[in-house]
Amino acid sequence: MNRLASLVCVLVAGSAFAAVGPNIKVVQPDQLNSYWVMTNTSLNVDVPNSGVNLEKPTCAAVTYMVGSDGVTRDIVVRKTIPAGDLKTVAASAVKDMHYAPGDKNAVHEPVFTYLIVPFNLPANPAARKRITDACVLKDFPQGYR
């Protein structure tokens, strides 16, 4: 694993203990674009050369906060199905995301949300949905702050 992948692992492990304060606005994933719009046209994501389940259809649920500066922080991978090394790739992707305020957020209010990161999904829409549905955090935000 290269140096950047090691750093991502440290960031993910360290952020697992980060607590998002109760005064931070919670936004469900389908409402995020009203508050923050991702400005990246591509992501610089660190992918390991080898690992567990790198080729399997996978999803990862990642909670994070978008700060008032549009930078992601407090990144925690909550669920990866099936378990494997794509967990670090999902964290790396979210860490590289940058945002600009959306229509409902002229004051740049930080928000807490989550994202489902899909990997290696099949072409069949029903199969894709079945895989990504496995990563929905049904009780979000309870227990995730």
C-alpha positions in Angstrom: 0.0 0.0 0.0 1.5 3.4 -0.9 1.9 6.3 1.4 -1.3 8.0 0.4 -3.4 4.9 1.0 -1.8 4.6 4.5 -2.8 8.3 5.1 -6.4 7.6 4.1 -6.5 4.6 6.5 -5.2 6.8 9.3 -7.7 9.6 8.4 -10.6 7.0 8.3 -9.5 5.4 11.6 -9.1 8.8 13.3 -12.4 10.1 12.0 -14.3 7.1 13.4 -14.0 8.9 16.7 -15.0 12.3 15.5 -18.3 13.5 16.7 -20.5 15.8 14.7 -22.1 18.3 17.0 -25.8 18.4 17.7 -26.1 21.9 16.2 -24.9 20.8 12.8 -27.8 20.6 10.3 -28.6 17.1 9.1 -29.4 16.8 5.4 -30.6 13.6 3.8 -28.5 12.6 0.7 -31.4 13.3 -1.7 -31.6 16.9 -0.4 -27.8 17.7 -0.3 -27.8 19.6 -3.6 -30.2 22.2 -2.1 -27.5 23.0 0.5 -24.2 22.1 -1.2 -23.4 21.3 -4.8 -20.3 19.2 -5.6 -17.9 21.3 -7.8 -15.5 18.5 -8.7 -15.5 17.4 -12.4 -13.4 14.3 -11.4 -12.0 12.8 -8.2 -8.5 12.0 -7.3 -9.0 8.6 -5.6 -6.4 6.3 -4.2 -7.0 2.7 -5.3 -4.9 -0.1 -3.9 -3.1 -2.4 -6.3 -4.5 -5.5 -4.6 -6.9 -6.3 -1.8 -10.1 -8.0 -0.7 -13.2 -7.8 -2.9 -11.8 -5.1 -5.2 -13.5 -6.6 -8.2 -16.9 -7.5 -6.7 -20.0 -5.4 -7.0 -19.9 -3.3 -3.8 -21.4 -0.3 -2.0 -20.1 1.8 0.8 -22.1 4.2 3.0 -20.0 7.1 4.1 -21.1 9.8 6.6 -19.4 13.2 6.5 -19.8 16.8 7.1 -19.5 19.6 4.5 -17.9 22.5 6.3 -18.7 26.2 5.8 -15.7 26.2 3.4 -17.2 23.5 1.2 -14.6 20.9 2.3 -15.5 17.5 3.6 -14.5 16.4 7.1 -15.4 13.9 9.8 -15.5 11.2 7.1 -16.5 7.8 8.4 -17.3 4.7 6.3 -20.2 3.1 8.1 -21.0 0.1 5.9 -19.3 -1.7 3.1 -21.1 -4.6 1.5 -19.5 -6.9 0.9 -16.7 -6.1 3.4 -13.4 -5.4 1.8 -10.7 -2.9 0.8 -13.0 -0.7 -1.2 -13.8 0.9 2.1 -10.6 3.0 1.9 -11.4 3.9 -1.7 -14.8 5.2 -0.7 -13.2 7.3 2.1 -10.6 8.7 -0.3 -13.4 9.7 -2.8 -15.4 11.6 -0.2 -12.2 13.3 1.1 -11.5 14.7 -2.4 -15.0 16.1 -2.8 -15.4 19.9 -2.8 -18.7 21.8 -2.6 -20.2 25.3 -3.3 -23.3 26.5 -1.5 -26.7 25.5 -3.0 -29.9 27.5 -3.4 -30.9 27.0 0.3 -27.5 27.8 1.7 -26.5 31.4 1.1 -24.9 31.5 4.6 -22.6 28.5 3.9 -24.1 26.5 6.8 -22.2 23.3 7.5 -24.2 20.1 7.0 -24.0 16.4 8.1 -25.0 13.9 5.4 -24.0 10.6 3.9 -23.3 9.2 0.5 -23.5 5.7 -1.0 -20.4 5.0 -3.1 -21.0 2.2 -5.7 -18.3 0.1 -7.2 -18.3 -2.5 -10.0 -22.1 -2.4 -10.4 -23.7 -4.6 -13.0 -25.5 -3.2 -16.0 -29.0 -4.5 -14.9 -30.8 -1.6 -13.1 -32.6 -3.9 -10.7 -29.3 -5.6 -9.7 -27.7 -2.1 -9.3 -30.5 -1.0 -7.1 -30.4 -4.1 -4.9 -26.7 -3.6 -4.3 -26.9 0.1 -3.4 -30.1 -0.3 -1.3 -28.0 -2.6 1.0 -26.0 0.5 2.0 -28.9 2.8 2.8 -28.6 4.1 6.4 -32.3 3.7 7.2 -32.0 5.3 10.7 -29.7 8.2 9.7 -28.8 10.4 11.5 -29.6 8.5 14.8 -26.5 6.9 16.1 -24.2 8.3 13.5 -23.1 11.6 15.1 
